[in-house]
């Protein structure tokens, strides 16, 4: 699991539950919190990016931050 995503999941979870190493499970309210944190982080990335960038550039910045392809 990507470290940035793991950090957000752990921040969303009040009592992280690991069935196996690297397998974090969230409860329904924690999933909601995770989604909110994810959106906030994406907004932060875009808000701190260049003002007149092409829209695809913002997507690239988000993917790079989270280590996605």
Jmol script that loads the backbone (N, CA, C; Angstrom):
load data "model"
ATOM      1  N   UNK A   1       0.840  -1.173   0.000  1.00  0.00           N
ATOM      2  CA  UNK A   1       0.000   0.000   0.000  1.00  0.00           C
ATOM      3  C   UNK A   1       0.889   1.241   0.000  1.00  0.00           C
ATOM      4  N   UNK A   2       0.494   2.247  -0.759  1.00  0.00           N
ATOM      5  CA  UNK A   2       1.238   3.492  -0.840  1.00  0.00           C
ATOM      6  C   UNK A   2       1.292   4.161   0.533  1.00  0.00           C
ATOM      7  N   UNK A   3       2.446   4.674   0.896  1.00  0.00           N
ATOM      8  CA  UNK A   3       2.655   5.267   2.225  1.00  0.00           C
ATOM      9  C   UNK A   3       1.768   6.483   2.470  1.00  0.00           C
ATOM     10  N   UNK A   4       1.563   7.316   1.463  1.00  0.00           N
ATOM     11  CA  UNK A   4       0.716   8.504   1.620  1.00  0.00           C
ATOM     12  C   UNK A   4      -0.728   8.091   1.906  1.00  0.00           C
ATOM     13  N   UNK A   5      -1.214   7.075   1.215  1.00  0.00           N
ATOM     14  CA  UNK A   5      -2.575   6.588   1.441  1.00  0.00           C
ATOM     15  C   UNK A   5      -2.673   5.937   2.810  1.00  0.00           C
ATOM     16  N   UNK A   6      -1.656   5.181   3.194  1.00  0.00           N
ATOM     17  CA  UNK A   6      -1.637   4.558   4.526  1.00  0.00           C
ATOM     18  C   UNK A   6      -1.723   5.635   5.613  1.00  0.00           C
ATOM     19  N   UNK A   7      -0.982   6.725   5.447  1.00  0.00           N
ATOM     20  CA  UNK A   7      -1.011   7.802   6.433  1.00  0.00           C
ATOM     21  C   UNK A   7      -2.417   8.368   6.590  1.00  0.00           C
ATOM     22  N   UNK A   8      -3.108   8.590   5.459  1.00  0.00           N
ATOM     23  CA  UNK A   8      -4.473   9.107   5.529  1.00  0.00           C
ATOM     24  C   UNK A   8      -5.414   8.094   6.174  1.00  0.00           C
ATOM     25  N   UNK A   9      -5.245   6.822   5.851  1.00  0.00           N
ATOM     26  CA  UNK A   9      -6.097   5.792   6.445  1.00  0.00           C
ATOM     27  C   UNK A   9      -5.889   5.718   7.955  1.00  0.00           C
ATOM     28  N   UNK A  10      -4.646   5.787   8.381  1.00  0.00           N
ATOM     29  CA  UNK A  10      -4.376   5.729   9.821  1.00  0.00           C
ATOM     30  C   UNK A  10      -4.901   6.972  10.520  1.00  0.00           C
ATOM     31  N   UNK A  11      -4.841   8.110   9.847  1.00  0.00           N
ATOM     32  CA  UNK A  11      -5.377   9.337  10.427  1.00  0.00           C
ATOM     33  C   UNK A  11      -6.902   9.247  10.548  1.00  0.00           C
ATOM     34  N   UNK A  12      -7.540   8.563   9.604  1.00  0.00           N
ATOM     35  CA  UNK A  12      -8.998   8.414   9.613  1.00  0.00           C
ATOM     36  C   UNK A  12      -9.465   7.408  10.657  1.00  0.00           C
ATOM     37  N   UNK A  13      -8.609   6.482  11.015  1.00  0.00           N
ATOM     38  CA  UNK A  13      -8.994   5.387  11.899  1.00  0.00           C
ATOM     39  C   UNK A  13      -8.653   5.703  13.348  1.00  0.00           C
ATOM     40  N   UNK A  14      -9.664   5.589  14.206  1.00  0.00           N
ATOM     41  CA  UNK A  14      -9.421   5.803  15.629  1.00  0.00           C
ATOM     42  C   UNK A  14      -8.759   4.583  16.256  1.00  0.00           C
ATOM     43  N   UNK A  15      -9.037   3.421  15.718  1.00  0.00           N
ATOM     44  CA  UNK A  15      -8.414   2.192  16.218  1.00  0.00           C
ATOM     45  C   UNK A  15      -8.133   1.278  15.028  1.00  0.00           C
ATOM     46  N   UNK A  16      -6.971   1.497  14.423  1.00  0.00           N
ATOM     47  CA  UNK A  16      -6.584   0.755  13.231  1.00  0.00           C
ATOM     48  C   UNK A  16      -6.607  -0.747  13.494  1.00  0.00           C
ATOM     49  N   UNK A  17      -7.110  -1.472  12.525  1.00  0.00           N
ATOM     50  CA  UNK A  17      -7.228  -2.924  12.646  1.00  0.00           C
ATOM     51  C   UNK A  17      -6.428  -3.569  11.513  1.00  0.00           C
ATOM     52  N   UNK A  18      -5.396  -4.287  11.875  1.00  0.00           N
ATOM     53  CA  UNK A  18      -4.562  -4.974  10.893  1.00  0.00           C
ATOM     54  C   UNK A  18      -4.827  -6.473  10.993  1.00  0.00           C
ATOM     55  N   UNK A  19      -5.389  -7.057   9.920  1.00  0.00           N
ATOM     56  CA  UNK A  19      -5.553  -8.509   9.885  1.00  0.00           C
ATOM     57  C   UNK A  19      -4.214  -9.173   9.607  1.00  0.00           C
ATOM     58  N   UNK A  20      -3.472  -8.598   8.705  1.00  0.00           N
ATOM     59  CA  UNK A  20      -2.149  -9.067   8.331  1.00  0.00           C
ATOM     60  C   UNK A  20      -1.268  -7.834   8.194  1.00  0.00           C
ATOM     61  N   UNK A  21       0.026  -8.004   8.208  1.00  0.00           N
ATOM     62  CA  UNK A  21       0.885  -6.829   7.995  1.00  0.00           C
ATOM     63  C   UNK A  21       0.484  -6.109   6.708  1.00  0.00           C
ATOM     64  N   UNK A  22       0.441  -4.795   6.775  1.00  0.00           N
ATOM     65  CA  UNK A  22       0.120  -3.936   5.624  1.00  0.00           C
ATOM     66  C   UNK A  22      -1.327  -4.033   5.157  1.00  0.00           C
ATOM     67  N   UNK A  23      -2.214  -4.658   5.927  1.00  0.00           N
ATOM     68  CA  UNK A  23      -3.621  -4.716   5.546  1.00  0.00           C
ATOM     69  C   UNK A  23      -4.457  -4.030   6.622  1.00  0.00           C
ATOM     70  N   UNK A  24      -4.694  -2.753   6.416  1.00  0.00           N
ATOM     71  CA  UNK A  24      -5.460  -1.943   7.348  1.00  0.00           C
ATOM     72  C   UNK A  24      -6.919  -1.948   6.915  1.00  0.00           C
ATOM     73  N   UNK A  25      -7.818  -2.164   7.852  1.00  0.00           N
ATOM     74  CA  UNK A  25      -9.252  -2.175   7.555  1.00  0.00           C
ATOM     75  C   UNK A  25      -9.919  -1.036   8.307  1.00  0.00           C
ATOM     76  N   UNK A  26     -10.855  -0.368   7.644  1.00  0.00           N
ATOM     77  CA  UNK A  26     -11.571   0.742   8.237  1.00  0.00           C
ATOM     78  C   UNK A  26     -13.047   0.397   8.396  1.00  0.00           C
ATOM     79  N   UNK A  27     -13.684   0.984   9.406  1.00  0.00           N
ATOM     80  CA  UNK A  27     -15.119   0.844   9.603  1.00  0.00           C
ATOM     81  C   UNK A  27     -15.815   1.902   8.740  1.00  0.00           C
ATOM     82  N   UNK A  28     -17.134   1.809   8.588  1.00  0.00           N
ATOM     83  CA  UNK A  28     -17.875   2.709   7.694  1.00  0.00           C
ATOM     84  C   UNK A  28     -17.635   4.187   7.985  1.00  0.00           C
ATOM     85  N   UNK A  29     -17.705   4.609   9.256  1.00  0.00           N
ATOM     86  CA  UNK A  29     -17.484   6.024   9.569  1.00  0.00           C
ATOM     87  C   UNK A  29     -16.039   6.425   9.295  1.00  0.00           C
ATOM     88  N   UNK A  30     -15.127   5.500   9.431  1.00  0.00           N
ATOM     89  CA  UNK A  30     -13.726   5.768   9.133  1.00  0.00           C
ATOM     90  C   UNK A  30     -13.493   5.883   7.635  1.00  0.00           C
ATOM     91  N   UNK A  31     -14.263   5.141   6.850  1.00  0.00           N
ATOM     92  CA  UNK A  31     -14.176   5.255   5.390  1.00  0.00           C
ATOM     93  C   UNK A  31     -14.620   6.649   4.971  1.00  0.00           C
ATOM     94  N   UNK A  32     -15.678   7.146   5.604  1.00  0.00           N
ATOM     95  CA  UNK A  32     -16.146   8.508   5.327  1.00  0.00           C
ATOM     96  C   UNK A  32     -15.052   9.521   5.652  1.00  0.00           C
ATOM     97  N   UNK A  33     -14.415   9.370   6.797  1.00  0.00           N
ATOM     98  CA  UNK A  33     -13.343  10.269   7.213  1.00  0.00           C
ATOM     99  C   UNK A  33     -12.156  10.173   6.247  1.00  0.00           C
ATOM    100  N   UNK A  34     -11.817   8.957   5.823  1.00  0.00           N
ATOM    101  CA  UNK A  34     -10.731   8.753   4.864  1.00  0.00           C
ATOM    102  C   UNK A  34     -11.032   9.487   3.563  1.00  0.00           C
ATOM    103  N   UNK A  35     -12.258   9.368   3.081  1.00  0.00           N
ATOM    104  CA  UNK A  35     -12.647  10.050   1.843  1.00  0.00           C
ATOM    105  C   UNK A  35     -12.510  11.560   1.996  1.00  0.00           C
ATOM    106  N   UNK A  36     -12.931  12.083   3.139  1.00  0.00           N
ATOM    107  CA  UNK A  36     -12.807  13.516   3.386  1.00  0.00           C
ATOM    108  C   UNK A  36     -11.340  13.945   3.397  1.00  0.00           C
ATOM    109  N   UNK A  37     -10.489  13.170   4.063  1.00  0.00           N
ATOM    110  CA  UNK A  37      -9.060  13.492   4.105  1.00  0.00           C
ATOM    111  C   UNK A  37      -8.429  13.428   2.720  1.00  0.00           C
ATOM    112  N   UNK A  38      -8.844  12.454   1.931  1.00  0.00           N
ATOM    113  CA  UNK A  38      -8.324  12.303   0.571  1.00  0.00           C
ATOM    114  C   UNK A  38      -8.694  13.517  -0.275  1.00  0.00           C
ATOM    115  N   UNK A  39      -9.936  13.934  -0.183  1.00  0.00           N
ATOM    116  CA  UNK A  39     -10.387  15.105  -0.935  1.00  0.00           C
ATOM    117  C   UNK A  39      -9.660  16.356  -0.466  1.00  0.00           C
ATOM    118  N   UNK A  40      -9.494  16.509   0.839  1.00  0.00           N
ATOM    119  CA  UNK A  40      -8.769  17.666   1.371  1.00  0.00           C
ATOM    120  C   UNK A  40      -7.335  17.701   0.854  1.00  0.00           C
ATOM    121  N   UNK A  41      -6.680  16.547   0.815  1.00  0.00           N
ATOM    122  CA  UNK A  41      -5.297  16.488   0.337  1.00  0.00           C
ATOM    123  C   UNK A  41      -5.230  16.842  -1.147  1.00  0.00           C
ATOM    124  N   UNK A  42      -6.158  16.340  -1.937  1.00  0.00           N
ATOM    125  CA  UNK A  42      -6.185  16.671  -3.366  1.00  0.00           C
ATOM    126  C   UNK A  42      -6.406  18.171  -3.560  1.00  0.00           C
ATOM    127  N   UNK A  43      -7.316  18.743  -2.768  1.00  0.00           N
ATOM    128  CA  UNK A  43      -7.569  20.182  -2.840  1.00  0.00           C
ATOM    129  C   UNK A  43      -6.313  20.966  -2.473  1.00  0.00           C
ATOM    130  N   UNK A  44      -5.610  20.512  -1.451  1.00  0.00           N
ATOM    131  CA  UNK A  44      -4.369  21.170  -1.028  1.00  0.00           C
ATOM    132  C   UNK A  44      -3.318  21.132  -2.134  1.00  0.00           C
ATOM    133  N   UNK A  45      -3.188  19.987  -2.787  1.00  0.00           N
ATOM    134  CA  UNK A  45      -2.215  19.832  -3.870  1.00  0.00           C
ATOM    135  C   UNK A  45      -2.535  20.788  -5.014  1.00  0.00           C
ATOM    136  N   UNK A  46      -3.816  20.831  -5.406  1.00  0.00           N
ATOM    137  CA  UNK A  46      -4.227  21.689  -6.520  1.00  0.00           C
ATOM    138  C   UNK A  46      -4.118  23.165  -6.129  1.00  0.00           C
ATOM    139  N   UNK A  47      -4.526  23.503  -4.914  1.00  0.00           N
ATOM    140  CA  UNK A  47      -4.493  24.901  -4.465  1.00  0.00           C
ATOM    141  C   UNK A  47      -3.076  25.450  -4.397  1.00  0.00           C
ATOM    142  N   UNK A  48      -2.113  24.587  -4.111  1.00  0.00           N
ATOM    143  CA  UNK A  48      -0.725  25.018  -4.022  1.00  0.00           C
ATOM    144  C   UNK A  48       0.023  24.900  -5.342  1.00  0.00           C
ATOM    145  N   UNK A  49      -0.675  24.460  -6.381  1.00  0.00           N
ATOM    146  CA  UNK A  49      -0.054  24.306  -7.692  1.00  0.00           C
ATOM    147  C   UNK A  49      -0.078  25.601  -8.480  1.00  0.00           C
ATOM    148  N   UNK A  50       0.483  25.577  -9.673  1.00  0.00           N
ATOM    149  CA  UNK A  50       0.501  26.778 -10.513  1.00  0.00           C
ATOM    150  C   UNK A  50      -0.924  27.206 -10.889  1.00  0.00           C
ATOM    151  N   UNK A  51      -1.160  28.509 -10.888  1.00  0.00           N
ATOM    152  CA  UNK A  51      -2.508  29.056 -11.098  1.00  0.00           C
ATOM    153  C   UNK A  51      -3.069  28.772 -12.491  1.00  0.00           C
ATOM    154  N   UNK A  52      -2.271  28.867 -13.510  1.00  0.00           N
ATOM    155  CA  UNK A  52      -2.784  28.754 -14.880  1.00  0.00           C
ATOM    156  C   UNK A  52      -2.375  27.458 -15.557  1.00  0.00           C
ATOM    157  N   UNK A  53      -2.196  26.409 -14.785  1.00  0.00           N
ATOM    158  CA  UNK A  53      -1.777  25.129 -15.368  1.00  0.00           C
ATOM    159  C   UNK A  53      -2.939  24.499 -16.128  1.00  0.00           C
ATOM    160  N   UNK A  54      -2.599  23.681 -17.086  1.00  0.00           N
ATOM    161  CA  UNK A  54      -3.600  22.908 -17.819  1.00  0.00           C
ATOM    162  C   UNK A  54      -4.224  21.899 -16.845  1.00  0.00           C
ATOM    163  N   UNK A  55      -5.525  21.623 -16.969  1.00  0.00           N
ATOM    164  CA  UNK A  55      -6.181  20.700 -16.026  1.00  0.00           C
ATOM    165  C   UNK A  55      -5.478  19.354 -15.860  1.00  0.00           C
ATOM    166  N   UNK A  56      -4.897  18.793 -16.927  1.00  0.00           N
ATOM    167  CA  UNK A  56      -4.220  17.496 -16.802  1.00  0.00           C
ATOM    168  C   UNK A  56      -3.026  17.592 -15.861  1.00  0.00           C
ATOM    169  N   UNK A  57      -2.447  18.801 -15.744  1.00  0.00           N
ATOM    170  CA  UNK A  57      -1.282  18.979 -14.874  1.00  0.00           C
ATOM    171  C   UNK A  57      -1.656  18.734 -13.407  1.00  0.00           C
ATOM    172  N   UNK A  58      -2.853  19.174 -13.018  1.00  0.00           N
ATOM    173  CA  UNK A  58      -3.287  18.962 -11.636  1.00  0.00           C
ATOM    174  C   UNK A  58      -3.467  17.471 -11.342  1.00  0.00           C
ATOM    175  N   UNK A  59      -4.028  16.765 -12.292  1.00  0.00           N
ATOM    176  CA  UNK A  59      -4.168  15.310 -12.132  1.00  0.00           C
ATOM    177  C   UNK A  59      -2.814  14.642 -11.992  1.00  0.00           C
ATOM    178  N   UNK A  60      -1.857  15.089 -12.771  1.00  0.00           N
ATOM    179  CA  UNK A  60      -0.502  14.549 -12.701  1.00  0.00           C
ATOM    180  C   UNK A  60       0.126  14.829 -11.332  1.00  0.00           C
ATOM    181  N   UNK A  61      -0.083  16.038 -10.821  1.00  0.00           N
ATOM    182  CA  UNK A  61       0.457  16.389  -9.500  1.00  0.00           C
ATOM    183  C   UNK A  61      -0.130  15.487  -8.413  1.00  0.00           C
ATOM    184  N   UNK A  62      -1.424  15.230  -8.482  1.00  0.00           N
ATOM    185  CA  UNK A  62      -2.079  14.364  -7.488  1.00  0.00           C
ATOM    186  C   UNK A  62      -1.542  12.944  -7.608  1.00  0.00           C
ATOM    187  N   UNK A  63      -1.437  12.437  -8.828  1.00  0.00           N
ATOM    188  CA  UNK A  63      -0.907  11.085  -9.028  1.00  0.00           C
ATOM    189  C   UNK A  63       0.521  10.968  -8.510  1.00  0.00           C
ATOM    190  N   UNK A  64       1.342  11.961  -8.773  1.00  0.00           N
ATOM    191  CA  UNK A  64       2.722  11.930  -8.307  1.00  0.00           C
ATOM    192  C   UNK A  64       2.782  11.944  -6.777  1.00  0.00           C
ATOM    193  N   UNK A  65       1.953  12.740  -6.148  1.00  0.00           N
ATOM    194  CA  UNK A  65       1.955  12.820  -4.680  1.00  0.00           C
ATOM    195  C   UNK A  65       1.634  11.460  -4.072  1.00  0.00           C
ATOM    196  N   UNK A  66       0.622  10.788  -4.623  1.00  0.00           N
ATOM    197  CA  UNK A  66       0.193   9.514  -4.082  1.00  0.00           C
ATOM    198  C   UNK A  66       0.951   8.319  -4.670  1.00  0.00           C
ATOM    199  N   UNK A  67       1.857   8.580  -5.600  1.00  0.00           N
ATOM    200  CA  UNK A  67       2.654   7.499  -6.182  1.00  0.00           C
ATOM    201  C   UNK A  67       1.858   6.615  -7.126  1.00  0.00           C
ATOM    202  N   UNK A  68       0.808   7.175  -7.714  1.00  0.00           N
ATOM    203  CA  UNK A  68      -0.012   6.416  -8.663  1.00  0.00           C
ATOM    204  C   UNK A  68       0.520   6.631 -10.076  1.00  0.00           C
ATOM    205  N   UNK A  69       0.148   5.747 -10.957  1.00  0.00           N
ATOM    206  CA  UNK A  69       0.611   5.867 -12.344  1.00  0.00           C
ATOM    207  C   UNK A  69      -0.430   6.506 -13.217  1.00  0.00           C
TER     208      UNK A  69
END
end "model"
wireframe off; spacefill off
backbone 0.3
color backbone group
